[in-house]
Amino acid sequence: MEALGTGTKVAKKRSITLVLFIIFAQAAIFIGIGYGFVKSYMLDNLNEKNRQVRNVYTSFLQHHIKMHFIEEATEIAGNKAVSAALHQKDIKALRSSALRQFSTIITKDNFVEDASFYDSNGHLVTRLLGEEHFGELNHPSLEMPRIALSKGEPVFGIESGKDGVFHRTVVPIYHEGRIVGAFEVVRSIGFVSSKIKEIINLDNALFLRIDKVVNPGESRIVVGNYYLNDYTIDYFSELSAAENINTLSTIIPINENYHAVTPSMEIKNFKGETIGRIVIAHRFHSEVMRFRNFIIISFVVIAAVALLAWFILNRNFSAMLRSIDHGRKLLYKKHYTHHLTNLPNRNALLKDTTGSTEHSLILYNIDSFKIINDIYGIEAGDYIIKAFSEHLREKTAELVEKSATGIGYTVYHLDRDEFVVLFNRETGFENLLVQDTIYFFENHVFNFNGVEINISVSAGISQIGPGLLQSAGKALKKARDARLDFMVYTTSMEDSREHLRNMELYSKVRDAVDEGRFVPYFQPIYDNNRGMITKYECLIRMISRDGSVISPGAFLPFIKKTKLYPKLTRIMVDSCIEKFRHKDVEFSINFGVEDILNEELVDYIENKLMSERINATMVFELLESEKVDTYSTVQTFIRRMKALGCKIAVDDFGTGYSNFEHLLRLDLDYLKIDGSLVRSVCTDEVSYKLVKTIANFASDINVKTVAEFVSEESIFRTIRELGINYSQGYYISAPRVDAEEASDYSPSREAIA
């Protein structure tokens, strides 16, 4: 025991050490990722700021400012008094005429250093602000004025001088049609820094190459092969000569604020030669401080967590192991247990039957459970499921106990309305058990909040493994097709002929698509109030090669599961739009959930309706019996189509969308009452009351109603008495290939009266 205790202590210490190591390792990774993210964020921002600087320099300074500077200089050069005085070499008159306009420029622009006039040979005539303010050597050459005189057009650019780098704008002066001289405005390069800072909110400096500068002043700060010409923050004035401005890129505190400093772009003179570079400093203080605080807080939190973990593990390691074990059990339960009934789920069944052939299995399914959900609500459905599971367990236990076989079994809850009883071997009394269970539920009444609900149950039995669940499912389907309570699976149920029939059907449909043998038929819809046909429902038909017409019931249920189905929907949309393009009527097509969920198909219809002009109104009949997992998808589709002027109808009202709460969530125009209700409206009191309730409800929410399957005069009279807005069925007209021909049919005058 002592050795065991020592081993436990060693294992405990190792576990504690391992946990602490993992905590600190994760912390280091987390901080590293955070640092990488912040650094990446800063670099991305610097790249964006560099792009903005280039845009400002090239677009604003090189184009907008260029035009502005030239325009200002041209305005003075174009003054007739100025050009006349220059032509006559009357210096006094020249200065007097120019200064009146030049003083306005100086008032608005603090960066203007001076202005000069040159004669037609490029010799200096006079400076407006005087020799003492702007020395002769500020102009290393007279190249720019002479270029402007020789070309007869303005010259604009940067040139370096003894006291720095200046921006020069030179424009020629004309007198009586010929050039008599040139006018120049000189600005300090500081306006570049000012504009960048003003527009982009950046601190920046301009560095000039030493080998391009004429006699640089001793007060200039030399940095590598550059000297500092202009700057806006103190940091740039403190650079040492050892630093290379071409590679300068760092994050540093400047005036107690963190900045990211990096070279941006080169400065070129008017000849296109590189004479300098712009270096920007972008304030990243808040980001750096946040990251610094993040690091500090992270270390504090991690240290606290580590200490707490060490304390907990050191004091009560077994409690932690129990907690982990409890969590593992919870995860196991979530994975292998149905959340509603706490019975083992499908995952558990698959695990329990994997690799075994000794079981027998009963698959139960509550018939028409979706209708229970829709009529009574989801809460009632949940109540039925839980009550059913309890009764199924009790009934199975009772019958197994009576058998006195001692056989083991488990009850599983697979999906919403599917349950399985799995025996650990073949019992020999599965048929009797199923009969008794089904009989019990058929005679049992569930009471939910005072509402009595009856259910019926179907079942499939499989005693042949492996694949028990699949086999039982086939037996269940066969039982329902044969209208039996249950069936036992046999190998004869494996019908390869059905597969061959499906392959043959697919081939026929594919050929019909390729050969254009799918056409719409049109069934008119009669307006009960106006006494005329105002709408048509478009119904797909396949034409065989011998000319016979094949109804959709012969091919559509299978084709809906294949990739051919969206093609059929497109054919119907294209054909019907073309048919009714120039008619002022409404036409409707059936649109299932498969269509709504096909984003490519919905986009195709949307683009077609947007690009083509049609007079008719398109109505989408949502197939009401289809399974709908989420109404948000349906609502999105309705909004998109209504934005294009289309209308929405719910078809076969009486199943999937029949829950009135759900109906209110859909922005409908028409509600088509299911034919099963309409057919029996004259003979069945329940059907009559349901149709009347639906008609009144639809009227209250301003939705028009359409009665389908109006097959005889008595039905037509009854639905008109109930206030149904429209009638559709063989009493009005059968579907026909020609809409105009179908519109010739109408009820008898006696029925209308």
PyMOL commands that set and color helices and strands:
alter all, ss='L'
color gray80, all
select helices_A, chain A and resi 2-77+80-87+91-108+136-138+143-151+190-200+210-212+234-237+285-336+346-353+369-376+378-403+430-442+468-481+491-493+496-514+552-554+556-559+565-580+593-597+599-611+631-642+660-664+675-679+685-700+713-721+739-742+749-752
alter helices_A, ss='H'
color red, helices_A
select strands_A, chain A and resi 112-119+124-127+155-161+164-175+178-188+203-209+222-223+226-231+250-254+257-268+274-283+360-366+409-413+418-423+446-448+451-453+457-462+486-488+518-527+532-543+549-550+586-591+617-623+647-653+670-673+704-707+726-727
alter strands_A, ss='S'
color yellow, strands_A
deselect
rebuild
show_as cartoon
